[in-house]
Amino acid sequence: MQAGMTRWQTKDNRKGVFDRYTVMGFKFENPTGEVGWHITSWLSGFDPVHDYWVSSKTFCSVSIHFFYRGAPFKLIEIFEPITTGIEADERKAVLNAIAEWEHSESNTRC
């Protein structure tokens, strides 16, 4: 995973409920072909809402910057991996969501 600010292109977005967590994900790809997901998740009916960057099962803090110079684009700043503070059930729900979304995507390709 590349640290710092990198230009990413949105490839897909999904939303669903997994193990009582609502998970919303935006799939991104950078010019080198690296893929990551900007994930927003919350326990259904409860606060707080959490934002993560997830790539290869690694959860990181993330900041997204929107720019408009002729055409809109996003720069995504990915911080160090998060090693504590994520509930095991939430981590499992997010990883299950991503796995399901990537699986369904691969089954729809010709």
N, CA and C atoms as a LAMMPS dump frame, in Angstrom:
ITEM: TIMESTEP
0
ITEM: NUMBER OF ATOMS
330
ITEM: BOX BOUNDS ff ff ff
-5.0000000000000000e+02 5.0000000000000000e+02
-5.0000000000000000e+02 5.0000000000000000e+02
-5.0000000000000000e+02 5.0000000000000000e+02
ITEM: ATOMS id mol type element x y z
1 1 1 N 0.844 -1.162 0
2 1 2 C 0 0 0
3 1 3 C 0.89 1.225 0
4 2 1 N 0.565 2.166 -0.832
5 2 2 C 1.374 3.36 -0.963
6 2 3 C 0.958 4.395 0.068
7 3 1 N 1.907 4.939 0.802
8 3 2 C 1.615 5.947 1.813
9 3 3 C 1.525 7.322 1.168
10 4 1 N 0.932 8.249 1.897
11 4 2 C 0.842 9.617 1.426
12 4 3 C -0.306 9.827 0.471
13 5 1 N -0.243 10.959 -0.256
14 5 2 C -1.335 11.306 -1.159
15 5 3 C -1.086 10.714 -2.535
16 6 1 N -2.089 10.081 -3.078
17 6 2 C -2.009 9.422 -4.372
18 6 3 C -3.291 9.702 -5.133
19 7 1 N -3.174 9.819 -6.424
20 7 2 C -4.362 10.032 -7.25
21 7 3 C -5.032 8.683 -7.493
22 8 1 N -6.334 8.616 -7.183
23 8 2 C -7.103 7.385 -7.32
24 8 3 C -8.333 7.64 -8.176
25 9 1 N -8.789 6.611 -8.87
26 9 2 C -10.001 6.699 -9.679
27 9 3 C -11.055 5.771 -9.096
28 10 1 N -12.289 6.269 -8.945
29 10 2 C -13.39 5.463 -8.433
30 10 3 C -13.755 4.412 -9.474
31 11 1 N -13.878 3.153 -9.025
32 11 2 C -14.212 2.045 -9.921
33 11 3 C -15.59 1.455 -9.647
34 12 1 N -16.079 1.558 -8.406
35 12 2 C -17.34 0.915 -8.046
36 12 3 C -17.79 1.469 -6.707
37 13 1 N -19.045 1.3 -6.389
38 13 2 C -19.527 1.607 -5.046
39 13 3 C -20.645 0.651 -4.703
40 14 1 N -20.693 0.271 -3.43
41 14 2 C -21.665 -0.716 -2.951
42 14 3 C -22.119 -0.354 -1.549
43 15 1 N -23.238 -0.927 -1.153
44 15 2 C -23.746 -0.745 0.204
45 15 3 C -24.545 -1.982 0.584
46 16 1 N -24.453 -2.388 1.841
47 16 2 C -25.212 -3.527 2.309
48 16 3 C -25.112 -3.655 3.812
49 17 1 N -25.872 -4.595 4.352
50 17 2 C -25.829 -4.892 5.777
51 17 3 C -25.181 -6.26 5.939
52 18 1 N -24.145 -6.303 6.765
53 18 2 C -23.369 -7.513 7.002
54 18 3 C -23.194 -7.667 8.509
55 19 1 N -23.708 -8.759 9.051
56 19 2 C -23.557 -9.032 10.491
57 19 3 C -23.947 -7.824 11.343
58 20 1 N -25.083 -7.234 11.066
59 20 2 C -25.652 -6.095 11.796
60 20 3 C -24.942 -4.77 11.543
61 21 1 N -23.928 -4.755 10.702
62 21 2 C -23.236 -3.512 10.356
63 21 3 C -23.658 -3.07 8.964
64 22 1 N -24 -1.798 8.845
65 22 2 C -24.206 -1.22 7.524
66 22 3 C -22.828 -0.841 7.004
67 23 1 N -22.519 -1.301 5.798
68 23 2 C -21.205 -1.062 5.209
69 23 3 C -21.405 -0.436 3.836
70 24 1 N -20.785 0.715 3.646
71 24 2 C -20.81 1.399 2.363
72 24 3 C -19.371 1.457 1.871
73 25 1 N -19.137 1.035 0.638
74 25 2 C -17.773 0.984 0.126
75 25 3 C -17.626 1.598 -1.243
76 26 1 N -16.533 2.315 -1.419
77 26 2 C -16.161 2.876 -2.711
78 26 3 C -14.83 2.252 -3.101
79 27 1 N -14.846 1.537 -4.207
80 27 2 C -13.633 0.875 -4.686
81 27 3 C -12.838 1.863 -5.541
82 28 1 N -11.535 1.945 -5.263
83 28 2 C -10.647 2.832 -5.999
84 28 3 C -9.489 2.053 -6.588
85 29 1 N -8.929 2.61 -7.662
86 29 2 C -7.722 2.059 -8.263
87 29 3 C -6.797 3.223 -8.583
88 30 1 N -5.497 3.042 -8.317
89 30 2 C -4.55 4.111 -8.651
90 30 3 C -3.856 3.775 -9.97
91 31 1 N -3.063 4.686 -10.51
92 31 2 C -2.441 4.453 -11.819
93 31 3 C -1.551 3.212 -11.891
94 32 1 N -1.061 2.725 -10.761
95 32 2 C -0.216 1.519 -10.779
96 32 3 C -1.033 0.239 -10.743
97 33 1 N -2.375 0.362 -10.61
98 33 2 C -3.24 -0.807 -10.565
99 33 3 C -3.586 -1.276 -9.167
100 34 1 N -3.034 -0.613 -8.146
101 34 2 C -3.364 -0.965 -6.763
102 34 3 C -4.831 -0.65 -6.496
103 35 1 N -5.511 -1.539 -5.765
104 35 2 C -6.928 -1.384 -5.447
105 35 3 C -7.09 -1.209 -3.947
106 36 1 N -8.005 -0.343 -3.572
107 36 2 C -8.347 -0.154 -2.169
108 36 3 C -9.795 0.264 -2.053
109 37 1 N -10.326 0.145 -0.858
110 37 2 C -11.723 0.49 -0.604
111 37 3 C -11.808 1.574 0.465
112 38 1 N -12.542 2.646 0.167
113 38 2 C -12.909 3.609 1.206
114 38 3 C -14.207 3.083 1.809
115 39 1 N -14.139 2.703 3.07
116 39 2 C -15.262 2.06 3.747
117 39 3 C -15.828 2.984 4.814
118 40 1 N -17.127 3.107 4.836
119 40 2 C -17.845 3.753 5.924
120 40 3 C -18.738 2.681 6.524
121 41 1 N -18.644 2.494 7.843
122 41 2 C -19.431 1.427 8.468
123 41 3 C -19.961 1.893 9.815
124 42 1 N -21.083 1.286 10.201
125 42 2 C -21.678 1.577 11.5
126 42 3 C -22.584 0.427 11.892
127 43 1 N -22.703 0.229 13.181
128 43 2 C -23.612 -0.773 13.711
129 43 3 C -25.021 -0.277 13.445
130 44 1 N -25.822 -1.035 12.729
131 44 2 C -27.139 -0.597 12.287
132 44 3 C -27.954 -0.045 13.451
133 45 1 N -28.405 1.202 13.297
134 45 2 C -29.213 1.865 14.302
135 45 3 C -28.422 2.581 15.378
136 46 1 N -27.087 2.57 15.293
137 46 2 C -26.252 3.167 16.331
138 46 3 C -25.199 4.081 15.724
139 47 1 N -24.69 4.98 16.54
140 47 2 C -23.512 5.776 16.211
141 47 3 C -22.347 5.134 16.931
142 48 1 N -21.143 5.382 16.612
143 48 2 C -20.642 6.308 15.609
144 48 3 C -20.452 5.635 14.256
145 49 1 N -20.221 6.481 13.275
146 49 2 C -19.896 6.025 11.924
147 49 3 C -18.375 6.031 11.813
148 50 1 N -17.818 4.978 11.228
149 50 2 C -16.361 4.857 11.086
150 50 3 C -15.97 4.916 9.614
151 51 1 N -14.848 5.55 9.34
152 51 2 C -14.269 5.6 7.994
153 51 3 C -12.923 4.902 8.023
154 52 1 N -12.703 4.053 7.016
155 52 2 C -11.45 3.316 6.909
156 52 3 C -11.009 3.276 5.452
157 53 1 N -9.732 3.024 5.257
158 53 2 C -9.199 2.606 3.977
159 53 3 C -8.82 1.146 4.171
160 54 1 N -9.31 0.269 3.289
161 54 2 C -9.012 -1.156 3.426
162 54 3 C -8.386 -1.644 2.123
163 55 1 N -7.212 -2.237 2.274
164 55 2 C -6.512 -2.822 1.142
165 55 3 C -5.787 -4.064 1.65
166 56 1 N -5.998 -5.18 0.994
167 56 2 C -5.369 -6.451 1.388
168 56 3 C -5.61 -6.755 2.864
169 57 1 N -6.836 -6.547 3.322
170 57 2 C -7.271 -6.828 4.696
171 57 3 C -6.62 -5.931 5.74
172 58 1 N -5.909 -4.899 5.308
173 58 2 C -5.297 -3.94 6.224
174 58 3 C -6.199 -2.723 6.323
175 59 1 N -6.519 -2.316 7.546
176 59 2 C -7.362 -1.152 7.802
177 59 3 C -6.461 0.037 8.136
178 60 1 N -6.686 1.169 7.479
179 60 2 C -5.909 2.388 7.725
180 60 3 C -6.861 3.57 7.884
181 61 1 N -6.371 4.614 8.534
182 61 2 C -7.1 5.884 8.553
183 61 3 C -6.958 6.508 7.174
184 62 1 N -7.943 7.34 6.806
185 62 2 C -7.933 7.896 5.461
186 62 3 C -8.487 9.314 5.474
187 63 1 N -7.994 10.117 4.545
188 63 2 C -8.528 11.453 4.304
189 63 3 C -8.651 11.611 2.797
190 64 1 N -9.817 12.07 2.345
191 64 2 C -10.043 12.208 0.907
192 64 3 C -10.196 13.688 0.574
193 65 1 N -9.453 14.129 -0.444
194 65 2 C -9.457 15.525 -0.866
195 65 3 C -10.034 15.595 -2.282
196 66 1 N -11.005 16.466 -2.483
197 66 2 C -11.634 16.632 -3.787
198 66 3 C -11.098 17.901 -4.446
199 67 1 N -10.721 17.808 -5.718
200 67 2 C -10.198 18.939 -6.463
201 67 3 C -10.951 19.061 -7.78
202 68 1 N -11.072 20.276 -8.254
203 68 2 C -11.764 20.534 -9.517
204 68 3 C -10.891 21.469 -10.345
205 69 1 N -10.098 20.901 -11.207
206 69 2 C -9.272 21.676 -12.143
207 69 3 C -9.596 21.184 -13.547
208 70 1 N -10.625 21.753 -14.134
209 70 2 C -11.083 21.27 -15.421
210 70 3 C -11.99 20.072 -15.249
211 71 1 N -11.475 19.016 -14.653
212 71 2 C -12.256 17.817 -14.368
213 71 3 C -12.048 17.459 -12.895
214 72 1 N -13.091 16.972 -12.24
215 72 2 C -12.932 16.63 -10.819
216 72 3 C -12.038 15.397 -10.64
217 73 1 N -11.255 15.411 -9.58
218 73 2 C -10.495 14.225 -9.207
219 73 3 C -10.287 14.221 -7.706
220 74 1 N -9.89 13.059 -7.187
221 74 2 C -9.705 12.883 -5.753
222 74 3 C -8.262 12.49 -5.463
223 75 1 N -7.748 13.059 -4.4
224 75 2 C -6.481 12.59 -3.845
225 75 3 C -6.803 11.955 -2.517
226 76 1 N -6.274 10.782 -2.3
227 76 2 C -6.57 10.043 -1.085
228 76 3 C -5.289 9.931 -0.273
229 77 1 N -5.366 10.404 0.963
230 77 2 C -4.22 10.323 1.859
231 77 3 C -4.446 9.151 2.801
232 78 1 N -3.568 8.172 2.728
233 78 2 C -3.681 6.958 3.525
234 78 3 C -2.641 7.03 4.638
235 79 1 N -3.092 6.813 5.863
236 79 2 C -2.216 6.906 7.02
237 79 3 C -1.811 5.515 7.485
238 80 1 N -1.055 5.455 8.551
239 80 2 C -0.566 4.191 9.095
240 80 3 C -1.711 3.221 9.392
241 81 1 N -1.444 1.933 9.312
242 81 2 C -2.483 0.941 9.642
243 81 3 C -3.012 1.123 11.061
244 82 1 N -4.304 0.866 11.193
245 82 2 C -4.969 0.921 12.489
246 82 3 C -4.773 -0.442 13.149
247 83 1 N -4.177 -0.453 14.315
248 83 2 C -3.893 -1.727 14.976
249 83 3 C -4.816 -1.985 16.16
250 84 1 N -5.484 -0.957 16.67
251 84 2 C -6.403 -1.129 17.79
252 84 3 C -7.644 -0.28 17.555
253 85 1 N -8.705 -0.596 18.299
254 85 2 C -9.899 0.237 18.269
255 85 3 C -10.982 -0.198 17.308
256 86 1 N -10.733 -1.187 16.49
257 86 2 C -11.766 -1.699 15.595
258 86 3 C -12.312 -2.977 16.213
259 87 1 N -13.612 -2.992 16.463
260 87 2 C -14.24 -4.19 17.021
261 87 3 C -14.064 -5.357 16.048
262 88 1 N -13.819 -6.538 16.592
263 88 2 C -13.622 -7.728 15.757
264 88 3 C -14.835 -7.995 14.868
265 89 1 N -16.054 -7.779 15.398
266 89 2 C -17.264 -8 14.599
267 89 3 C -17.357 -7.021 13.434
268 90 1 N -16.95 -5.774 13.673
269 90 2 C -16.987 -4.781 12.598
270 90 3 C -15.938 -5.104 11.535
271 91 1 N -14.748 -5.463 11.963
272 91 2 C -13.688 -5.835 11.017
273 91 3 C -14.158 -7.004 10.142
274 92 1 N -14.771 -8.01 10.774
275 92 2 C -15.268 -9.177 10.042
276 92 3 C -16.363 -8.768 9.057
277 93 1 N -17.29 -7.907 9.48
278 93 2 C -18.376 -7.456 8.603
279 93 3 C -17.825 -6.722 7.383
280 94 1 N -16.85 -5.842 7.6
281 94 2 C -16.258 -5.083 6.489
282 94 3 C -15.542 -6.014 5.521
283 95 1 N -14.751 -6.922 6.039
284 95 2 C -14.035 -7.856 5.157
285 95 3 C -14.991 -8.782 4.409
286 96 1 N -16.087 -9.203 5.064
287 96 2 C -17.099 -10.012 4.376
288 96 3 C -17.769 -9.212 3.262
289 97 1 N -18.056 -7.944 3.526
290 97 2 C -18.673 -7.088 2.505
291 97 3 C -17.766 -6.974 1.287
292 98 1 N -16.5 -6.646 1.517
293 98 2 C -15.556 -6.498 0.405
294 98 3 C -15.418 -7.81 -0.371
295 99 1 N -15.306 -8.911 0.333
296 99 2 C -15.177 -10.213 -0.338
297 99 3 C -16.4 -10.498 -1.209
298 100 1 N -17.593 -10.225 -0.667
299 100 2 C -18.818 -10.464 -1.444
300 100 3 C -18.874 -9.552 -2.661
301 101 1 N -18.552 -8.28 -2.48
302 101 2 C -18.593 -7.338 -3.599
303 101 3 C -17.584 -7.706 -4.675
304 102 1 N -16.383 -8.073 -4.283
305 102 2 C -15.373 -8.448 -5.277
306 102 3 C -15.736 -9.751 -5.969
307 103 1 N -16.336 -10.68 -5.234
308 103 2 C -16.781 -11.938 -5.824
309 103 3 C -17.888 -11.694 -6.847
310 104 1 N -18.873 -10.876 -6.495
311 104 2 C -19.972 -10.61 -7.428
312 104 3 C -19.472 -9.848 -8.649
313 105 1 N -18.474 -8.996 -8.472
314 105 2 C -17.89 -8.267 -9.593
315 105 3 C -17.196 -9.224 -10.554
316 106 1 N -16.449 -10.188 -10.025
317 106 2 C -15.738 -11.125 -10.889
318 106 3 C -16.707 -12.05 -11.622
319 107 1 N -17.885 -12.31 -11.051
320 107 2 C -18.874 -13.161 -11.71
321 107 3 C -19.677 -12.45 -12.783
322 108 1 N -19.587 -11.105 -12.843
323 108 2 C -20.345 -10.373 -13.844
324 108 3 C -19.493 -10.004 -15.046
325 109 1 N -18.186 -10.287 -14.999
326 109 2 C -17.309 -9.997 -16.132
327 109 3 C -17.476 -11.054 -17.201
328 110 1 N -17.346 -10.627 -18.459
329 110 2 C -17.435 -11.557 -19.587
330 110 3 C -16.088 -12.167 -19.902
